[in-house]
Amino acid sequence: MTESVSTGRGGLELILLRLSQALAMLGGLVLIALTFITVYSIIGRSIVKTPWLRDIDLINWWRPIRGDFELIEIGTAIAIFSFLPYCQMVRGNVIVDFFTIRTHPKVKAALALFANLIFLLLCTLLTWRMMVGTHEYFSATFKQSSMLLKIPIWQPMALATGFMSFLTLVCLFTVYRSAREMFGQGEPLGVSA
Amino acid sequence: MTAVEIGGVAFLILFVLLAIRVPIGVAMMAVGFGGYAAIAGLNPALNTLKTIAYERYSSYTFSIVPLFLLMGEFATIGGISQALFKAANTWLGHRRGGIAMAAIGACAGFGAIAGSSLATAATMAQVALPEMRRYGYSGALATGTLAAGGTLGILIPPSIVLVIYAILAEQNIAKLFAAAFIPGILAAIGYMIAIAIYVRLYPDDAKVTERQSYAVRFRSLLDIWPVLVIFLLVIGGIYLGIFTPTEAAAVGAFGTGMLAFFRKKLNWQSFTLSIFNTAKATAMIFLIVLGAELINRFLVVTRLPRFLADSISSWQVTPIVIMIVILIIYLLLGCVMDSLSMILLTIPIFFPIVMGLDFGLTAEETAIWFGIMTLVVVEVGLITPPVGLNVFIINSMAKDVPMMESFRGVLPFLISDLIRIALLVAFPAITLAALWWFF
């Protein structure tokens, strides 16, 4: 199911696919790290709260991780942003195909071209605004940061903006891909939804 | 144009964009941003874009979604579906239609550790479909059962759709999960009754297998203890207040991951597959989440929800009629849209309307009751023609069964769904009982 991009995969497509997969894998590892942090913290919290557990020398050093909630927030945000390019690359974004289910693959490709153009426009806009937003946080005299760990908010935002830029690049490619399909064989079967 | 009129026009444009295959999240973003700019001005609209995505994606409550998805993916590769089906089958397999009932039972069990329907349907089909075909179950019954059984993945908590509802409606996730439990069990029982009646009417559609001894039956339960442990840990942990729902999702993902690891099902290939599937599902959902956030900011400035809520409450119709109309709208929308997009798109509009009505319940009870009913009706959309996603998935796995057969096979389950919906509407107590007991 992951390798649903088939038909005439060019070098560029393969490079972008691998890059987006690598990025998604990074996000996946972040998520997994979050599960470890959470489980570690919950156990630590239970030990601190429970007197008889606290008396066991073997584990009485165990404490919840400081700022675990913040780590979850920042980590998930990073993970989500890192997943977006992969989803666009493998045409994973859900559409309503009820009204167009019987149209010619070339018509589908033309409509996909239109949709991808809108998405490209929105992504460009969003990336530009996120750059501005990140810069504002970065250059503010009072730097907003997370409550316990004091992670300045511009740092994860900068990373997210970087991932957004890559999504914009992928969007640009999918515009090209749809255009090529429109003039070629049309949209390959069974790739959406 | 007044703001309300702009709101109306914008929704028209949104539906046109959706109809011509613009991805749901993209269409919502475009209309939300465009509409907000039209009313509030371009600069305020551009300013919201600076932080809206990061703020939304880094919200603690939303973190639960990718973690639950990861949990479901690990549960899928853990091979636990096999053990669940085997256990259910030793108990039920000897009845007429028993293997189908076992598949429903196993789906319910899998639904208790996974929060999404498609995953449940697809995983269970891999084990139960060959078995049913081997024992001469008709294509219609076999595929219909699994498509319907898949919806249990979301009806039985944990449930991603319910999580999204909880966030949008600002309700307590633990209470919603508790409330979903009885309707979820009812769904499983209703499906089994549907099978029993179906095979009574068409005895040729299913053969019977040999009865298993109770020793075998109880032994089969030993294989599914991890499911029970993970479910109790996740759900129990939330209720006892040991951890937050988000932490519960992380614990669940950790648990199913360990399960897959210790059952030696975790290799590089299955691991990457589960990560990529999580990535795809998460990205798809969060693009819609961002679109919904933009639409919501736009809706607030149009004052459209307020306008609709006010005009509807001035109609002097019985509240229950309006509730039924809303549920019918969901059933119709469900024929063309997927459940999450529907919830994200409509709750901001319908929720204020429903909350403005008097059902003789407290505000929280109304919100929870409405949430469960919404969950139930949007899930029906997964098995209704023309775009029942569950039916498509199962049908694609059963190569020899024509699509029409599968939709015919789903019919008894649809009837069961409609009866259950009527019951839930008529008796809010079914939904709220768990709430009164636990909280």
Contacts between the chains, C-beta under 8 A, distances in Angstrom:
chain1	res1	chain2	res2	distance
A	1	B	273	7.6
A	1	B	277	6.9
A	2	B	272	7.6
A	2	B	273	6.2
A	2	B	276	4.4
A	2	B	277	7.3
A	2	B	280	7.8
A	21	B	276	6.8
A	24	B	275	6.6
A	24	B	276	6.1
A	24	B	279	3.8
A	25	B	272	7.0
A	25	B	275	5.8
A	25	B	276	7.9
A	27	B	279	6.3
A	28	B	70	7.7
A	28	B	275	3.5
A	28	B	276	7.9
A	28	B	278	6.3
A	28	B	279	6.3
A	29	B	275	8.0
A	31	B	66	5.8
A	31	B	67	6.7
A	31	B	70	5.6
A	31	B	253	7.4
A	31	B	278	7.2
A	32	B	70	7.5
A	32	B	253	7.7
A	32	B	257	7.2
A	34	B	63	7.8
A	34	B	67	7.2
A	34	B	250	6.0
A	35	B	67	7.0
A	35	B	70	7.5
A	35	B	250	4.5
A	35	B	251	7.5
A	35	B	253	4.8
A	35	B	254	4.1
A	35	B	257	7.0
A	36	B	254	7.0
A	37	B	250	8.0
A	38	B	243	7.9
A	38	B	247	5.1
A	38	B	250	3.7
A	38	B	251	6.6
A	38	B	254	7.3
A	39	B	250	6.9
A	39	B	251	6.0
A	39	B	254	5.0
A	41	B	247	7.9
A	42	B	242	7.1
A	42	B	243	5.4
A	42	B	247	6.1
A	42	B	251	6.8
A	46	B	242	7.2
A	69	B	60	6.1
A	72	B	60	6.5
A	72	B	63	5.1
A	72	B	246	6.4
A	72	B	250	7.4
A	73	B	58	4.6
A	73	B	59	7.0
A	73	B	60	5.3
A	73	B	63	6.5
A	74	B	58	6.2
A	75	B	63	7.9
A	76	B	57	6.8
A	76	B	58	6.8
A	76	B	62	7.1
A	76	B	63	4.0
A	76	B	66	6.0
A	76	B	67	7.7
A	77	B	54	6.1
A	77	B	57	4.2
A	77	B	58	3.6
A	79	B	66	6.0
A	79	B	282	7.4
A	80	B	57	4.5
A	80	B	66	6.6
A	80	B	282	6.1
A	80	B	283	7.1
A	80	B	286	4.9
A	81	B	53	7.8
A	81	B	57	6.5
A	82	B	279	7.8
A	83	B	66	7.8
A	83	B	278	7.8
A	83	B	279	4.0
A	83	B	280	7.4
A	83	B	282	4.9
A	83	B	283	4.0
A	83	B	286	7.6
A	84	B	283	4.8
A	84	B	286	7.4
A	84	B	287	6.9
A	86	B	276	6.9
A	86	B	279	5.1
A	86	B	280	6.7
A	86	B	283	6.7
A	87	B	279	6.7
A	87	B	280	5.1
A	87	B	282	8.0
A	87	B	283	3.3
A	87	B	284	5.7
A	87	B	287	7.3
A	88	B	283	7.6
A	90	B	280	6.5
A	92	B	280	4.2
A	92	B	281	7.9
A	92	B	283	6.5
A	92	B	284	5.4
A	93	B	23	3.8
A	93	B	24	7.6
A	93	B	25	6.1
A	93	B	26	6.9
A	93	B	283	7.6
A	93	B	284	5.6
A	93	B	287	5.9
A	94	B	23	6.5
A	94	B	24	5.6
A	94	B	25	7.8
A	94	B	284	5.6
A	94	B	288	7.6
A	94	B	338	5.6
A	94	B	341	6.7
A	95	B	18	7.8
A	95	B	21	4.9
A	95	B	22	7.1
A	95	B	23	5.2
A	95	B	24	6.7
A	96	B	18	4.7
A	96	B	19	6.6
A	96	B	21	7.2
A	96	B	24	6.8
A	96	B	336	5.4
A	96	B	337	5.9
A	96	B	387	8.0
A	97	B	21	6.3
A	97	B	387	7.1
A	98	B	19	7.9
A	98	B	335	7.3
A	98	B	336	4.1
A	98	B	386	6.0
A	98	B	387	5.3
A	99	B	19	4.5
A	99	B	20	7.6
A	99	B	336	7.7
A	100	B	19	7.4
A	100	B	20	6.8
A	100	B	21	5.5
A	101	B	386	7.6
A	108	B	21	6.9
A	111	B	20	5.3
A	111	B	21	4.5
A	111	B	22	7.9
A	112	B	21	6.6
A	114	B	20	7.2
A	114	B	22	7.2
A	115	B	20	7.8
A	115	B	21	6.0
A	115	B	22	4.2
A	115	B	23	6.1
A	115	B	26	6.2
A	118	B	17	7.9
A	118	B	22	6.2
A	118	B	26	5.8
A	118	B	27	7.9
A	118	B	30	5.5
A	119	B	23	7.1
A	119	B	26	4.7
A	122	B	26	6.6
A	122	B	29	5.3
A	122	B	30	6.2
A	122	B	33	7.2
A	125	B	33	7.8
A	125	B	46	7.8
A	125	B	49	6.4
A	126	B	49	5.6
A	126	B	53	6.3
A	129	B	46	6.0
A	129	B	47	7.9
A	129	B	49	3.7
A	129	B	50	4.8
A	130	B	49	7.4
A	130	B	50	6.5
A	130	B	51	7.9
A	130	B	53	6.7
A	130	B	54	7.1
A	132	B	50	5.8
A	133	B	49	7.9
A	133	B	50	3.1
A	133	B	51	5.1
A	133	B	54	7.6
A	136	B	50	7.1
A	156	B	54	7.4
A	156	B	58	7.3
A	157	B	51	7.8
A	157	B	54	5.3
A	160	B	53	7.3
A	160	B	54	5.4
A	160	B	57	7.5
A	164	B	53	7.5
A	193	B	389	7.1
